């Protein structure tokens, strides 16, 4: 321990170093002797001191700064002396602290040396770890390679080795059992693998066994599929059941395509040939049996719109030995419920000849049954061809054509042959619409294989329809009213036939509009209107002519309005003709009873209009006017009764007669009102007879 009271020891113990013990005055004197830069520093200190709160407070209170500065300096000197005394008093502790710091420095040096050694050891360990990591990575790669080799080798062995179980299954198990199909999949895999690895010794070792198994499998599959194809030829075979059975084993054909293309081609050819014959035979038989169920009495070339029933019966008697006659020629032009085929029965079950032997059908029902049967079979067949033979697009269409070409040609020729002698216009149009409906049905199903077939049918049906319709138009045009028997004022049979026929064609044409049909029907309507006018000219009395025209127009309009709208062009045309003839008839029927009044009104109205309000220049025949008034008062009730009786007797349609009677009475009242108005004007208003008017 250093003795602080001994200056000598103190000097040895304390190393004060650069401790500055000079006074503040000496420091200031030293600062003032420096360069001019010191002045700037002093000015800065002065500015800082002026910002001090104590200095600002002293300036505000008026303290003498010099005196205040001296006091401060004294206080600082006292504080400095006290501080030095404190440092000297603590010198022992400082010396002890100095020794401890040296010891700490020594310890820290040792620790640094130890850490350096430890760092070197860690470096060695890191190198060893890196080496171990490299070895581990190398071992991992080797292990992965070995695993991959094992996997590939195992896969190779599994794909190349032919097990006894596989041989047993292929040779002895029937093809219809599932184990055979599983074994065939396995054999297919091994065959394809052996072909891909044919450069290997292992592949060469098993190639002989695989070829023998392939040959055995091909033989068994060929026999099975050909056996199923031959079952199509058996009577009453269900084709769809056979197709479903073959589709269960469609993989067999895929196997043949890959491993025995010649056998696959043989099966395809045999299938196409067999099924083509089967469909041809089926539809030929089915169609021939159905045609026997057609109505015995069908329209012939004599059943045209302008032919009389008597001539029709004579033609039948000359053509057939039987005395039976057609049900009624009017039914040839009547639709009835025949359009139910396209409205409700398009997808009804087909006609079974055995179950319908005691029934008769129109040709369009037979046509629908054949076409719908064709659609069902064609859709099933096309789906089978696509899935079993694995064909798409153009190849599928070609294969389908090979199967169905003979059958489709048969049906086309059958329709063509029937249409050559068919004169049933409505039936032909129904067949055309059935074809178009089925064409749309095929489009909804996404099936386009029958587009060409349907187009061929329409190319047969529409020209025939146009021809038969033109025959009816020609018959109307060539009708000679002078040769018609029993011509009276009642509606003629031509009128009814046209009305029924127009309604039928209009109803059907609304579903699939055809411009050619519309033009032909317009031409037919013109010819019918002309022939009615020619028939009316056969009557000598004008009233009879008008009655005939009104009755016929009314009948046409009534029948046409049953199936068409009142706003159709044809209906409006007939309505206009009817109204015109009714007005003309009303004038004719009023003339015998009120002709004097009507003539007087028509002549006098012109004179009154030209004479002006004064009525100057008008000649008054008072006696004639009195006669008109008395005659009307006495006879108007009898005249009305006579008109009523005549109208109700002449017109077959009660409603039409009522309308005509109302028109007549309305027009009579109008004439009488006009007559009354004339007599109320100069120079007639002074006549005494005005008092007798009703």
C-alpha positions as CSV (number, residue, x, y, z in Angstrom):
1,X,0.0,0.0,0.0
2,X,1.5,3.5,-0.9
3,X,1.8,6.0,1.8
4,X,0.1,9.1,0.6
5,X,1.8,11.3,3.2
6,X,5.2,10.5,1.8
7,X,5.7,12.5,-1.4
8,X,8.4,10.3,-2.6
9,X,6.3,7.2,-2.6
10,X,3.5,9.1,-4.1
11,X,5.5,10.0,-7.1
12,X,6.5,6.4,-7.6
13,X,3.0,5.1,-7.1
14,X,1.1,7.6,-9.1
15,X,1.6,8.1,-12.8
16,X,-0.6,11.1,-13.5
17,X,0.5,11.2,-17.1
18,X,-0.8,14.3,-18.9
19,X,-2.9,15.6,-16.0
20,X,-3.3,19.4,-16.6
21,X,-3.3,21.3,-13.3
22,X,-3.0,24.8,-14.7
23,X,-5.4,27.6,-13.7
24,X,-8.1,29.0,-15.9
25,X,-6.2,32.3,-16.2
26,X,-3.2,30.7,-17.7
27,X,-5.5,28.8,-20.1
28,X,-7.1,32.0,-21.3
29,X,-3.7,33.7,-21.7
30,X,-2.6,30.8,-23.8
31,X,-5.7,31.0,-26.0
32,X,-5.3,34.7,-26.6
33,X,-1.8,34.2,-27.8
34,X,-2.9,31.9,-30.7
35,X,-3.8,32.8,-34.2
36,X,-6.8,35.0,-35.1
37,X,-8.9,31.8,-35.4
38,X,-9.0,31.7,-31.6
39,X,-11.0,35.0,-31.6
40,X,-13.7,33.3,-33.7
41,X,-13.8,30.5,-31.2
42,X,-14.1,33.0,-28.4
43,X,-16.9,34.8,-30.2
44,X,-18.6,31.6,-30.5
45,X,-18.3,30.8,-26.9
46,X,-19.6,34.3,-26.1
47,X,-22.7,33.7,-28.2
48,X,-23.2,30.4,-26.6
49,X,-22.9,31.9,-23.1
50,X,-25.3,34.7,-24.0
51,X,-27.9,32.0,-24.8
52,X,-27.4,30.5,-21.4
53,X,-30.4,31.0,-19.1
54,X,-28.2,32.2,-16.1
55,X,-26.4,34.7,-18.3
56,X,-29.7,36.0,-19.7
57,X,-31.2,36.2,-16.2
58,X,-28.1,38.1,-15.0
59,X,-28.4,40.6,-17.9
60,X,-32.1,41.1,-17.2
61,X,-31.4,41.8,-13.4
62,X,-28.5,44.2,-14.2
63,X,-25.7,42.2,-12.4
64,X,-22.2,43.4,-12.9
65,X,-20.7,40.8,-15.3
66,X,-17.2,41.4,-14.3
67,X,-17.9,41.0,-10.6
68,X,-20.1,38.0,-11.5
69,X,-17.3,36.5,-13.6
70,X,-14.8,36.8,-10.8
71,X,-17.1,35.1,-8.4
72,X,-17.6,32.3,-10.9
73,X,-13.8,31.9,-11.3
74,X,-13.4,31.7,-7.6
75,X,-16.0,29.0,-7.3
76,X,-14.4,27.1,-10.2
77,X,-10.9,27.3,-8.5
78,X,-12.4,26.0,-5.3
79,X,-14.1,23.2,-7.1
80,X,-10.9,22.4,-8.9
81,X,-8.9,22.2,-5.7
82,X,-11.5,20.0,-4.1
83,X,-11.4,17.7,-7.1
84,X,-7.6,17.4,-7.0
85,X,-7.9,16.6,-3.3
86,X,-10.5,13.9,-4.1
87,X,-8.3,12.3,-6.8
88,X,-5.3,12.2,-4.4
89,X,-7.5,10.7,-1.7
90,X,-8.6,8.0,-4.1
91,X,-5.1,7.3,-5.5
92,X,-4.8,4.0,-3.6
93,X,-8.0,2.7,-5.0
94,X,-7.0,3.9,-8.5
95,X,-3.6,2.1,-8.1
96,X,-5.4,-1.1,-7.0
97,X,-7.8,-0.8,-10.0
98,X,-4.8,-0.4,-12.2
99,X,-3.3,-3.7,-10.9
100,X,-6.6,-5.5,-11.4
101,X,-6.9,-4.3,-14.9
102,X,-3.4,-5.7,-15.7
103,X,-4.5,-9.0,-14.2
104,X,-7.6,-9.0,-16.3
105,X,-5.6,-8.1,-19.4
106,X,-3.4,-11.2,-18.7
107,X,-6.4,-13.4,-18.2
108,X,-7.9,-12.1,-21.4
109,X,-4.7,-12.8,-23.3
110,X,-4.8,-16.4,-22.0
111,X,-8.4,-16.8,-23.1
112,X,-7.5,-15.4,-26.5
113,X,-4.9,-18.0,-26.8
114,X,-7.3,-20.7,-25.7
115,X,-9.9,-19.5,-28.2
116,X,-7.4,-19.5,-31.0
117,X,-6.5,-23.1,-30.2
118,X,-10.2,-24.0,-30.1
119,X,-10.7,-22.2,-33.4
120,X,-8.0,-24.3,-35.0
121,X,-9.6,-27.5,-33.6
122,X,-13.0,-26.4,-35.0
123,X,-11.3,-25.9,-38.4
124,X,-10.0,-29.4,-38.3
125,X,-13.5,-30.7,-37.3
126,X,-15.1,-28.8,-40.1
127,X,-12.8,-30.3,-42.6
128,X,-13.6,-33.8,-41.3
129,X,-17.3,-33.0,-41.4
130,X,-17.0,-31.9,-45.1
131,X,-15.1,-35.0,-45.9
132,X,-17.8,-37.1,-44.2
133,X,-20.5,-35.2,-46.1
134,X,-18.7,-35.9,-49.4
135,X,-18.5,-39.6,-48.5
136,X,-22.2,-39.6,-47.5
137,X,-23.2,-38.0,-50.7
138,X,-21.2,-40.5,-52.7
139,X,-22.7,-43.3,-50.8
140,X,-26.2,-41.9,-51.3
141,X,-25.7,-41.6,-55.1
142,X,-24.4,-45.2,-55.2
143,X,-27.4,-46.3,-53.1
144,X,-29.8,-44.5,-55.5
145,X,-28.2,-46.0,-58.5
146,X,-28.4,-49.4,-57.0
147,X,-32.1,-48.9,-56.2
148,X,-32.8,-47.6,-59.7
149,X,-30.9,-50.5,-61.1
150,X,-32.9,-52.8,-58.9
151,X,-36.2,-51.2,-60.0
152,X,-35.4,-51.3,-63.6
153,X,-34.0,-54.8,-63.4
154,X,-37.1,-56.0,-61.5
155,X,-39.4,-54.3,-64.0
156,X,-37.4,-55.8,-66.8
157,X,-37.6,-59.2,-65.3
158,X,-41.4,-58.8,-64.7
159,X,-41.9,-57.7,-68.3
160,X,-39.7,-60.3,-69.9
161,X,-40.2,-63.4,-67.8
162,X,-43.1,-65.7,-68.9
163,X,-44.7,-67.3,-65.8
164,X,-46.2,-70.8,-65.9
165,X,-49.5,-69.3,-64.8
166,X,-49.6,-67.0,-67.8
167,X,-49.0,-70.0,-70.1
168,X,-51.7,-72.1,-68.4
169,X,-54.3,-69.3,-68.6
170,X,-53.7,-68.5,-72.2
171,X,-53.8,-72.1,-73.3
172,X,-56.6,-73.5,-71.2
173,X,-58.9,-70.8,-69.9
174,X,-61.9,-69.9,-72.1
175,X,-61.8,-66.4,-73.7
176,X,-65.0,-65.3,-72.1
177,X,-63.6,-65.5,-68.6
178,X,-61.9,-62.6,-66.9
179,X,-58.6,-64.4,-66.1
180,X,-58.0,-64.9,-69.8
181,X,-58.5,-61.1,-70.5
182,X,-56.1,-60.3,-67.6
183,X,-53.6,-62.7,-69.0
184,X,-54.1,-61.2,-72.5
185,X,-53.3,-57.8,-71.1
186,X,-50.1,-59.2,-69.5
187,X,-49.1,-61.0,-72.7
188,X,-49.7,-57.8,-74.7
189,X,-47.3,-56.0,-72.4
190,X,-44.7,-58.7,-72.6
191,X,-44.9,-58.8,-76.4
192,X,-44.5,-55.1,-76.8
193,X,-41.7,-55.0,-74.3
194,X,-39.8,-57.9,-76.0
195,X,-40.1,-56.1,-79.3
196,X,-38.7,-52.9,-77.8
197,X,-35.9,-54.9,-76.1
198,X,-35.2,-57.3,-78.9
199,X,-31.5,-56.5,-78.8
200,X,-31.1,-58.1,-75.4
201,X,-30.3,-61.8,-74.8
202,X,-33.2,-62.2,-72.4
203,X,-35.6,-61.1,-75.1
204,X,-34.2,-63.6,-77.5
205,X,-34.6,-66.3,-74.8
206,X,-38.3,-65.8,-74.4
207,X,-39.3,-64.7,-77.9
208,X,-40.2,-68.2,-79.0
209,X,-42.5,-68.8,-76.0
210,X,-44.1,-65.4,-76.5
211,X,-44.8,-66.1,-80.2
212,X,-46.4,-69.4,-79.4
213,X,-48.6,-67.8,-76.8
214,X,-49.5,-65.0,-79.2
215,X,-50.5,-67.5,-81.8
216,X,-52.6,-69.5,-79.4
217,X,-54.4,-66.3,-78.1
218,X,-55.0,-65.1,-81.7
219,X,-56.6,-68.4,-82.7
220,X,-58.9,-68.5,-79.7
221,X,-59.9,-64.8,-80.1
222,X,-60.6,-65.3,-83.8
223,X,-62.8,-68.3,-83.3
224,X,-64.8,-66.6,-80.6
225,X,-65.4,-63.4,-82.5
226,X,-66.3,-65.2,-85.7
227,X,-68.7,-67.4,-83.8
228,X,-70.4,-64.4,-82.4
229,X,-70.6,-62.8,-85.8
230,X,-72.2,-65.9,-87.2
231,X,-74.9,-65.7,-84.5
232,X,-76.2,-62.6,-86.4
233,X,-77.5,-65.0,-89.1
234,X,-79.7,-67.0,-86.7
235,X,-83.4,-66.2,-86.9
236,X,-84.8,-64.0,-84.2
237,X,-81.3,-62.9,-83.1
238,X,-81.1,-59.8,-81.0
239,X,-78.5,-57.7,-82.7
240,X,-78.1,-55.3,-79.8
241,X,-77.5,-58.1,-77.3
242,X,-74.8,-59.5,-79.6
243,X,-73.2,-56.1,-80.0
244,X,-73.2,-55.5,-76.2
245,X,-71.5,-58.9,-75.8
246,X,-68.8,-58.1,-78.3
247,X,-68.2,-54.7,-76.8
248,X,-67.4,-56.4,-73.5
249,X,-64.4,-58.0,-75.3
250,X,-63.5,-55.1,-77.6
251,X,-59.9,-55.4,-76.2
252,X,-59.6,-58.7,-78.1
253,X,-59.9,-56.8,-81.4
254,X,-57.3,-54.2,-80.3
255,X,-55.0,-57.1,-79.5
256,X,-55.5,-58.5,-83.0
257,X,-54.9,-55.1,-84.6
258,X,-51.5,-54.9,-82.9
259,X,-50.3,-58.4,-83.0
260,X,-52.1,-60.0,-86.0
261,X,-53.4,-57.3,-88.4
262,X,-54.3,-59.9,-91.0
263,X,-56.7,-61.6,-88.6
264,X,-58.2,-58.3,-87.5
265,X,-58.8,-57.4,-91.2
266,X,-60.4,-60.8,-91.7
267,X,-62.7,-60.3,-88.8
268,X,-63.7,-56.8,-90.0
269,X,-64.4,-58.0,-93.5
270,X,-66.5,-61.0,-92.2
271,X,-68.4,-58.7,-89.8
272,X,-69.2,-56.1,-92.5
273,X,-70.3,-58.8,-95.0
274,X,-72.4,-60.7,-92.5
275,X,-74.1,-57.7,-90.8
276,X,-74.7,-56.0,-94.2
277,X,-76.6,-59.1,-95.4
278,X,-78.5,-59.3,-92.1
279,X,-79.7,-55.7,-92.2
280,X,-80.6,-56.0,-95.9
281,X,-82.6,-59.1,-95.3
282,X,-84.2,-57.7,-92.2
283,X,-85.4,-54.5,-93.7
284,X,-86.5,-56.2,-96.9
285,X,-88.6,-58.6,-95.0
286,X,-89.9,-56.0,-92.5
287,X,-90.8,-53.6,-95.3
288,X,-92.6,-56.2,-97.4
289,X,-94.6,-57.3,-94.4
290,X,-95.6,-53.8,-93.5
291,X,-96.7,-52.8,-97.0
292,X,-99.3,-55.6,-96.7
293,X,-100.8,-53.7,-93.9
294,X,-101.5,-50.6,-96.0
295,X,-105.1,-49.6,-96.7
296,X,-106.4,-51.4,-99.7
297,X,-107.9,-48.3,-101.2
298,X,-105.3,-45.7,-101.9
299,X,-105.6,-42.6,-104.2
300,X,-104.9,-43.1,-107.8
301,X,-104.2,-40.8,-110.7
302,X,-108.0,-40.4,-111.1
303,X,-108.4,-39.0,-107.6
304,X,-107.8,-35.4,-108.5
305,X,-109.6,-32.4,-107.2
306,X,-111.5,-31.7,-110.3
307,X,-112.8,-35.3,-110.8
308,X,-116.4,-36.2,-110.0
309,X,-117.3,-39.1,-107.7
310,X,-119.3,-40.8,-110.4
311,X,-116.4,-40.8,-112.8
312,X,-114.2,-42.1,-110.1
313,X,-116.5,-45.0,-109.5
314,X,-116.6,-45.8,-113.2
315,X,-112.8,-45.8,-113.4
316,X,-112.6,-48.2,-110.4
317,X,-115.1,-50.6,-112.0
318,X,-113.1,-50.6,-115.2
319,X,-109.8,-51.1,-113.4
320,X,-110.8,-53.8,-110.9
321,X,-113.1,-56.7,-111.0
322,X,-114.3,-56.0,-107.5
323,X,-117.3,-53.6,-107.0
324,X,-115.8,-52.0,-104.0
325,X,-115.3,-48.2,-104.2
326,X,-113.1,-45.9,-102.4
327,X,-114.3,-44.7,-99.1
328,X,-114.8,-41.1,-100.2
329,X,-112.8,-39.0,-102.6
330,X,-113.0,-36.1,-100.1
331,X,-110.8,-38.1,-97.7
332,X,-108.0,-37.8,-100.2
333,X,-107.8,-34.1,-99.5
334,X,-108.6,-34.1,-95.8
335,X,-105.8,-34.1,-93.2
336,X,-107.9,-35.4,-90.2
337,X,-105.6,-36.7,-87.5
338,X,-103.0,-37.9,-90.0
339,X,-100.6,-35.2,-88.7
340,X,-100.5,-37.0,-85.3
341,X,-97.6,-38.9,-86.8
342,X,-95.4,-35.8,-86.8
343,X,-96.9,-34.2,-83.8
344,X,-97.0,-37.0,-81.2
345,X,-96.0,-40.3,-82.8
346,X,-92.6,-39.7,-84.2
347,X,-90.8,-41.8,-81.5
348,X,-93.6,-44.3,-80.9
349,X,-92.7,-48.0,-81.0
350,X,-92.5,-49.4,-84.5
351,X,-95.3,-51.4,-86.0
352,X,-94.9,-55.2,-85.4
353,X,-96.5,-57.0,-88.3
354,X,-97.3,-60.1,-86.2
355,X,-99.1,-58.0,-83.6
356,X,-100.9,-55.8,-86.2
357,X,-102.1,-58.4,-88.7
358,X,-105.7,-57.3,-88.3
359,X,-105.0,-53.6,-88.6
360,X,-104.5,-51.3,-91.6
361,X,-102.3,-48.2,-91.9
362,X,-101.8,-45.4,-94.3
363,X,-98.5,-45.4,-96.1
364,X,-97.0,-42.6,-94.1
365,X,-97.4,-44.7,-90.9
366,X,-95.6,-47.5,-92.6
367,X,-92.9,-45.1,-93.8
368,X,-92.5,-43.7,-90.3
369,X,-92.1,-47.2,-88.8
370,X,-89.5,-48.2,-91.3
371,X,-87.5,-45.0,-90.9
372,X,-87.7,-45.1,-87.1
373,X,-86.5,-48.7,-87.1
374,X,-83.7,-47.7,-89.4
375,X,-82.7,-44.9,-87.0
376,X,-82.6,-47.1,-84.0
377,X,-80.6,-49.8,-85.7
378,X,-78.2,-47.3,-87.4
379,X,-77.5,-45.4,-84.2
380,X,-76.7,-48.7,-82.4
381,X,-74.6,-50.0,-85.3
382,X,-72.6,-46.8,-85.7
383,X,-71.9,-46.7,-81.9
384,X,-70.7,-50.3,-82.1
385,X,-68.5,-49.7,-85.1
386,X,-66.8,-46.7,-83.4
387,X,-66.2,-48.4,-80.1
388,X,-65.4,-51.9,-81.2
389,X,-63.3,-51.2,-84.3
390,X,-61.8,-48.0,-82.9
391,X,-62.5,-45.8,-85.8
392,X,-63.3,-42.1,-85.9
393,X,-64.3,-39.4,-88.4
394,X,-64.0,-40.3,-92.1
395,X,-62.9,-43.9,-91.3
396,X,-66.0,-44.5,-89.2
397,X,-68.2,-43.1,-92.0
398,X,-66.6,-45.4,-94.6
399,X,-67.0,-48.4,-92.4
400,X,-70.6,-47.5,-91.7
401,X,-71.3,-47.1,-95.4
402,X,-69.9,-50.5,-96.1
403,X,-72.2,-52.0,-93.5
404,X,-75.4,-50.1,-94.4
405,X,-75.0,-49.2,-98.1
406,X,-77.1,-52.1,-99.4
407,X,-79.9,-51.5,-96.9
408,X,-80.0,-47.8,-97.5
409,X,-80.1,-48.4,-101.3
410,X,-82.9,-50.9,-100.8
411,X,-85.0,-48.4,-98.8
412,X,-84.3,-45.6,-101.4
413,X,-85.4,-47.9,-104.2
414,X,-88.5,-49.0,-102.3
415,X,-89.6,-45.4,-101.7
416,X,-88.8,-44.4,-105.2
417,X,-90.9,-47.4,-106.6
418,X,-93.8,-46.6,-104.3
419,X,-93.8,-42.9,-105.2
420,X,-94.0,-43.6,-108.9
421,X,-97.6,-44.7,-108.4
422,X,-98.5,-42.6,-105.4
423,X,-101.1,-39.8,-105.9
424,X,-101.7,-39.0,-102.2
425,X,-100.4,-35.4,-101.9
426,X,-100.9,-35.2,-98.2
427,X,-99.3,-38.6,-97.6
428,X,-96.3,-37.6,-99.7
429,X,-95.9,-34.4,-97.7
430,X,-96.2,-36.2,-94.4
431,X,-93.4,-38.6,-95.5
432,X,-91.2,-35.6,-96.4
433,X,-91.9,-34.0,-93.0
434,X,-91.2,-37.3,-91.2
435,X,-87.9,-37.4,-93.0
436,X,-87.0,-33.8,-92.0
437,X,-88.0,-34.4,-88.4
438,X,-85.8,-37.5,-88.2
439,X,-83.0,-35.5,-89.8
440,X,-83.3,-32.9,-87.0
441,X,-83.4,-35.7,-84.5
442,X,-80.2,-37.1,-85.8
443,X,-78.6,-33.7,-85.6
444,X,-79.6,-33.4,-81.9
445,X,-78.0,-36.8,-81.3
446,X,-74.8,-35.6,-83.0
447,X,-75.2,-38.3,-85.7
448,X,-74.6,-37.3,-89.3
449,X,-74.2,-40.6,-91.0
450,X,-77.8,-40.5,-92.5
451,X,-77.6,-36.9,-94.0
452,X,-77.0,-38.2,-97.5
453,X,-79.8,-40.8,-97.1
454,X,-82.3,-38.2,-95.9
455,X,-81.4,-35.9,-98.7
456,X,-82.0,-38.7,-101.3
457,X,-85.4,-39.3,-99.8
458,X,-86.3,-35.7,-100.0
459,X,-85.1,-35.5,-103.6
460,X,-87.7,-38.3,-104.3
461,X,-90.5,-37.0,-102.2
462,X,-90.6,-33.2,-103.0
463,X,-90.6,-33.6,-106.8
464,X,-93.4,-36.2,-106.6
465,X,-95.4,-33.9,-104.3
466,X,-95.0,-31.1,-106.8
467,X,-96.0,-33.4,-109.7
468,X,-99.2,-34.6,-107.9
469,X,-100.1,-31.1,-106.9
470,X,-99.6,-29.9,-110.4
471,X,-102.0,-32.7,-111.5
472,X,-104.6,-31.4,-109.2
473,X,-104.1,-27.9,-110.5
474,X,-104.4,-29.1,-114.0
475,X,-107.6,-31.0,-113.2
476,X,-109.2,-27.8,-111.9
477,X,-108.0,-25.8,-114.9
478,X,-109.4,-28.3,-117.3
479,X,-112.8,-28.7,-115.5
480,X,-115.7,-27.9,-117.9
481,X,-118.7,-26.6,-115.9
482,X,-120.9,-27.5,-118.8
483,X,-120.1,-31.2,-118.4
484,X,-120.7,-31.3,-114.6
485,X,-123.8,-33.0,-113.4
486,X,-126.2,-31.8,-110.7
487,X,-124.9,-28.3,-110.6
488,X,-127.0,-26.2,-108.1
489,X,-126.4,-23.2,-105.8
490,X,-125.1,-25.4,-103.0
491,X,-121.3,-25.5,-102.4
492,X,-119.6,-27.6,-105.0
493,X,-117.4,-30.6,-104.1
494,X,-114.4,-28.8,-105.6
495,X,-114.8,-26.0,-103.1
496,X,-114.8,-28.4,-100.1
497,X,-111.9,-30.4,-101.4
498,X,-109.9,-27.2,-101.9
499,X,-110.7,-25.9,-98.5
500,X,-109.7,-29.2,-96.8
501,X,-106.7,-29.6,-99.0
502,X,-105.5,-26.1,-98.4
503,X,-105.9,-26.4,-94.6
504,X,-104.0,-29.7,-94.6
505,X,-101.1,-28.4,-96.7
506,X,-101.0,-25.1,-94.8
507,X,-100.9,-26.9,-91.5
508,X,-98.0,-29.1,-92.5
509,X,-96.1,-26.4,-94.3
510,X,-96.0,-24.3,-91.2
511,X,-93.7,-26.7,-89.5
512,X,-91.1,-26.7,-92.3
513,X,-92.0,-23.9,-94.7
514,X,-91.4,-24.5,-98.4
515,X,-91.6,-21.6,-100.8
516,X,-92.4,-23.9,-103.8
517,X,-95.4,-25.3,-101.9
518,X,-96.6,-21.9,-101.1
519,X,-96.4,-20.8,-104.8
520,X,-98.1,-24.0,-106.0
521,X,-101.0,-23.5,-103.5
522,X,-101.4,-19.9,-104.6
523,X,-101.7,-21.1,-108.1
524,X,-104.2,-23.8,-107.1
525,X,-106.3,-21.2,-105.3
526,X,-106.4,-19.0,-108.4
527,X,-107.6,-21.9,-110.5
528,X,-110.3,-22.8,-108.0
529,X,-111.6,-19.3,-107.9
530,X,-111.7,-19.2,-111.7
531,X,-113.5,-22.5,-111.9
532,X,-116.1,-21.3,-109.4
533,X,-116.7,-18.2,-111.5
534,X,-117.1,-20.4,-114.6
535,X,-119.6,-22.6,-112.7
536,X,-121.5,-19.6,-111.5
537,X,-121.8,-18.4,-115.2
538,X,-123.8,-21.6,-115.9
539,X,-126.8,-20.1,-113.9
540,X,-129.1,-17.8,-115.8
541,X,-130.3,-15.7,-112.9
542,X,-127.9,-13.3,-111.3
543,X,-129.2,-14.1,-107.9
544,X,-128.5,-17.8,-108.4
545,X,-125.0,-16.9,-109.6
546,X,-124.4,-14.8,-106.5
547,X,-125.9,-17.4,-104.1
548,X,-123.6,-20.1,-105.7
549,X,-120.5,-17.9,-105.3
550,X,-121.4,-16.9,-101.7
551,X,-122.0,-20.5,-100.7
552,X,-118.8,-21.6,-102.1
553,X,-116.7,-18.8,-100.7
554,X,-118.3,-19.2,-97.3
555,X,-117.5,-22.9,-97.3
556,X,-113.9,-22.4,-98.3
557,X,-113.5,-19.7,-95.7
558,X,-115.1,-21.8,-93.0
559,X,-112.9,-24.8,-93.7
560,X,-109.7,-22.8,-94.1
561,X,-110.3,-20.9,-90.8
562,X,-110.4,-24.2,-88.9
563,X,-106.6,-24.6,-89.3
564,X,-105.3,-21.2,-90.4
565,X,-105.4,-17.7,-88.9
566,X,-107.8,-15.0,-90.0
567,X,-104.8,-12.8,-91.0
568,X,-103.3,-15.2,-93.6
569,X,-103.1,-13.8,-97.1
570,X,-105.3,-16.5,-98.6
571,X,-108.0,-16.2,-96.0
572,X,-108.2,-12.5,-96.4
573,X,-108.4,-12.9,-100.1
574,X,-111.4,-15.2,-99.8
575,X,-113.0,-13.0,-97.2
576,X,-112.8,-10.0,-99.5
577,X,-114.4,-12.0,-102.4
578,X,-117.2,-13.1,-100.0
579,X,-117.9,-9.6,-98.7
580,X,-118.0,-8.3,-102.3
581,X,-120.5,-10.9,-103.4
582,X,-122.7,-10.5,-100.3
583,X,-123.0,-6.8,-100.9
584,X,-123.9,-7.4,-104.5
585,X,-126.5,-10.1,-103.5
586,X,-128.0,-7.8,-100.9
587,X,-128.6,-5.2,-103.6
588,X,-130.1,-7.8,-105.9
589,X,-132.5,-9.2,-103.2
590,X,-133.7,-5.7,-102.2
591,X,-134.5,-4.6,-105.7
592,X,-137.7,-6.7,-106.2
593,X,-139.2,-5.3,-103.0
594,X,-137.8,-1.8,-102.6
595,X,-136.5,-1.1,-106.1
596,X,-138.6,2.0,-106.6
597,X,-137.4,3.6,-103.4
598,X,-133.8,2.6,-104.1
599,X,-133.9,4.0,-107.6
600,X,-135.5,7.2,-106.4
601,X,-132.9,7.7,-103.7
602,X,-130.0,7.1,-106.0
603,X,-131.3,9.5,-108.7
604,X,-132.6,12.2,-106.4
605,X,-129.5,12.4,-104.2
606,X,-127.5,13.5,-107.3
607,X,-130.1,16.1,-108.2
608,X,-130.3,17.4,-104.6
609,X,-126.5,17.7,-104.4
610,X,-126.3,19.6,-107.6
611,X,-129.3,21.9,-106.8
612,X,-128.0,23.1,-103.5
613,X,-129.9,24.0,-100.3
614,X,-132.8,25.7,-102.1
615,X,-133.6,22.7,-104.2
616,X,-134.3,24.8,-107.3
617,X,-134.7,23.0,-110.5
618,X,-135.7,19.6,-109.0
619,X,-138.8,18.1,-110.5
620,X,-141.2,16.7,-107.9
621,X,-143.4,13.7,-108.9
622,X,-145.6,13.7,-105.8
623,X,-147.7,10.8,-107.0
624,X,-144.7,8.6,-107.5
625,X,-143.4,9.5,-104.0
626,X,-146.8,8.9,-102.4
627,X,-146.8,5.5,-104.1
628,X,-143.4,4.7,-102.7
629,X,-144.4,5.7,-99.2
630,X,-147.7,3.8,-99.3
631,X,-146.1,0.8,-100.8
632,X,-143.4,0.7,-98.1
633,X,-145.9,1.1,-95.3
634,X,-148.1,-1.7,-96.6
635,X,-145.5,-4.2,-97.8
636,X,-142.2,-3.8,-95.9
637,X,-143.0,-6.5,-93.3
638,X,-144.0,-8.9,-96.0
639,X,-141.0,-8.0,-98.0
640,X,-138.7,-8.6,-95.0
641,X,-140.3,-12.0,-94.4
642,X,-139.9,-12.9,-98.0
643,X,-136.3,-11.9,-97.9
644,X,-135.7,-13.8,-94.7
645,X,-137.3,-16.9,-96.2
646,X,-135.4,-16.6,-99.4
647,X,-132.1,-16.1,-97.6
648,X,-132.5,-19.0,-95.2
649,X,-133.6,-21.3,-98.0
650,X,-130.8,-20.4,-100.4
651,X,-127.8,-20.4,-98.0
652,X,-126.7,-23.7,-96.5
653,X,-124.7,-22.1,-93.7
654,X,-127.2,-20.7,-91.1
655,X,-124.6,-18.3,-89.7
656,X,-123.8,-17.0,-93.2
657,X,-127.5,-16.6,-93.9
658,X,-128.0,-14.6,-90.7
659,X,-125.1,-12.3,-91.7
660,X,-126.6,-11.8,-95.2
661,X,-130.1,-11.1,-93.7
662,X,-128.7,-8.6,-91.3
663,X,-126.8,-6.9,-94.1
664,X,-130.0,-6.8,-96.2
665,X,-132.0,-5.3,-93.4
666,X,-129.2,-2.8,-92.6
667,X,-129.0,-1.7,-96.2
668,X,-132.8,-1.4,-96.4
669,X,-132.8,0.8,-93.3
670,X,-130.0,2.9,-94.8
671,X,-131.9,3.4,-98.0
672,X,-135.1,4.3,-96.1
673,X,-133.1,6.8,-93.9
674,X,-131.7,8.3,-97.0
675,X,-135.2,8.5,-98.5
676,X,-136.5,10.2,-95.3
677,X,-133.6,12.6,-95.4
678,X,-134.4,13.6,-99.0
679,X,-138.1,14.3,-98.2
680,X,-137.0,16.5,-95.3
681,X,-135.3,18.9,-97.8
682,X,-136.7,21.4,-100.2
683,X,-138.8,21.0,-102.3
684,X,-140.1,17.8,-100.7
685,X,-140.5,18.8,-97.1
686,X,-143.9,20.3,-97.7
687,X,-145.4,17.1,-99.1
688,X,-148.3,15.7,-97.0
689,X,-147.1,12.2,-97.4
690,X,-144.2,12.9,-95.0
691,X,-146.7,12.5,-92.2
692,X,-147.5,8.9,-93.3
693,X,-143.9,7.8,-93.1
694,X,-142.9,5.2,-90.5
